[in-house]
Amino acid sequence: MVLNPFPFPFPRASPILFSRLTRRQRKHKMYTKMYMEVVMSTRYSIAEARSRLPGLLRDAEGGAAIEITRRGEPVAVVISAAEYRRIYSGRPSFREAFAAWSGTVDLDRIGLDRKDLAGLRDRSRGRKVKL
């Protein structure tokens, strides 16, 4: 008896067909099945999500990311509030990050002057376009 090292069952493949595959093809097939079992189980259509909402929210609180699809296309991801805060809180805007970075750069040390950088951006209105 062969023990399955994965926590989920795989459908048994025909040994004749499986042996004809190259090692790379077998590996690809194995990972595809793993993906289908693990990742696809956290994908739900809108109708399924509506009927299973309390359970999905419990899973999200537990750390799972639940993907909601419409006609097979992903439209939303449900994550816990703690994960959302971790991802989006305290993140500076681009302007703040650039100001902080430019304060740490010594232009004299690298041989540049602020006047050298001033003319790099074209301040014109751009070309006229017929619509």
C-alpha positions as CSV (number, residue, x, y, z in Angstrom):
1,M,0.0,0.0,0.0
2,V,1.3,3.4,-1.0
3,L,0.8,6.2,1.5
4,N,-0.3,9.6,0.1
5,P,2.1,12.3,1.5
6,F,-0.5,15.0,0.8
7,P,-3.4,15.8,3.1
8,F,-5.9,15.5,0.3
9,P,-6.7,12.6,-2.0
10,F,-5.6,12.5,-5.6
11,P,-7.6,10.5,-8.2
12,R,-5.6,7.4,-9.2
13,A,-4.1,7.7,-12.6
14,S,-3.5,4.9,-14.9
15,P,0.1,3.6,-14.3
16,I,0.5,3.0,-18.1
17,L,-0.4,6.5,-19.1
18,F,1.5,8.0,-16.2
19,S,4.7,6.1,-17.0
20,R,4.7,7.5,-20.5
21,L,5.0,11.0,-19.3
22,T,8.4,12.7,-18.8
23,R,9.5,13.6,-15.4
24,R,8.8,17.2,-16.0
25,Q,5.2,16.4,-17.2
26,R,4.6,14.2,-14.1
27,K,5.8,17.0,-11.9
28,H,3.6,19.6,-13.7
29,K,0.6,17.3,-13.4
30,M,1.2,16.8,-9.7
31,Y,1.5,20.5,-9.0
32,T,-1.5,21.2,-11.1
33,K,-3.6,18.8,-9.0
34,M,-2.2,20.2,-5.8
35,Y,-3.2,23.7,-7.0
36,M,-6.6,22.6,-8.0
37,E,-7.2,21.0,-4.6
38,V,-5.7,23.7,-2.3
39,V,-6.2,27.0,-4.2
40,M,-9.3,26.3,-6.0
41,S,-11.1,25.3,-2.8
42,T,-10.8,28.9,-1.7
43,R,-12.5,30.2,-4.9
44,Y,-16.3,30.6,-4.8
45,S,-18.8,32.0,-7.3
46,I,-20.9,34.9,-6.0
47,A,-23.9,32.6,-5.5
48,E,-21.8,30.1,-3.5
49,A,-20.2,32.9,-1.5
50,R,-23.7,34.3,-0.7
51,S,-24.9,30.9,0.6
52,R,-21.7,30.2,2.6
53,L,-20.9,33.7,3.9
54,P,-20.7,33.0,7.6
55,G,-18.3,30.1,7.0
56,L,-16.2,32.2,4.6
57,L,-15.9,35.0,7.1
58,R,-14.7,32.5,9.7
59,D,-12.1,31.2,7.3
60,A,-11.0,34.7,6.5
61,E,-10.7,35.5,10.2
62,G,-8.5,32.4,10.4
63,G,-6.1,33.8,7.8
64,A,-7.4,32.4,4.6
65,A,-7.8,34.6,1.5
66,I,-11.1,33.7,-0.2
67,E,-11.5,34.6,-3.9
68,I,-14.9,35.5,-5.2
69,T,-15.5,35.0,-9.0
70,R,-18.2,36.0,-11.5
71,R,-18.5,33.7,-14.4
72,G,-15.1,32.2,-13.6
73,E,-13.2,35.5,-13.5
74,P,-11.9,36.8,-10.1
75,V,-13.7,40.0,-9.0
76,A,-12.9,40.2,-5.2
77,V,-10.8,38.7,-2.4
78,V,-12.1,38.4,1.2
79,I,-9.3,38.8,3.8
80,S,-9.4,39.4,7.5
81,A,-9.5,42.9,8.9
82,A,-6.2,42.3,10.6
83,E,-4.6,41.3,7.3
84,Y,-6.1,44.3,5.6
85,R,-4.7,46.7,8.2
86,R,-1.3,45.0,8.0
87,I,-1.2,45.5,4.2
88,Y,-2.5,49.0,4.0
89,S,-1.8,50.9,7.2
90,G,1.3,53.0,7.6
91,R,2.2,52.9,4.0
92,P,3.4,56.3,2.8
93,S,2.2,57.9,-0.4
94,F,4.6,58.1,-3.3
95,R,5.2,61.8,-2.6
96,E,6.1,61.1,1.0
97,A,8.4,58.1,0.1
98,F,10.1,60.1,-2.6
99,A,10.7,63.1,-0.2
100,A,12.2,60.7,2.4
101,W,14.4,59.0,-0.2
102,S,15.6,62.3,-1.8
103,G,16.5,63.6,1.7
104,T,18.9,60.7,2.1
105,V,20.7,61.2,-1.3
106,D,23.7,63.4,-1.3
107,L,23.8,64.8,-4.9
108,D,27.2,66.4,-4.3
109,R,28.7,63.0,-3.4
110,I,27.5,61.5,-6.7
111,G,28.5,64.5,-8.7
112,L,25.1,66.0,-9.6
113,D,23.6,69.4,-9.0
114,R,19.9,70.2,-8.5
115,K,20.2,72.4,-11.6
116,D,21.2,69.3,-13.6
117,L,18.0,67.6,-12.6
118,A,15.7,70.6,-13.1
119,G,15.7,70.5,-16.9
120,L,15.0,66.7,-17.2
121,R,11.2,67.1,-17.2
122,D,9.4,68.6,-20.2
123,R,6.9,71.2,-18.8
124,S,5.1,71.8,-22.1
125,R,1.5,70.9,-22.6
126,G,2.3,68.1,-25.0
127,R,1.2,67.5,-28.6
128,K,-2.3,68.3,-30.0
129,V,-4.4,65.2,-30.6
130,K,-7.4,65.0,-33.0
131,L,-10.2,63.0,-31.4
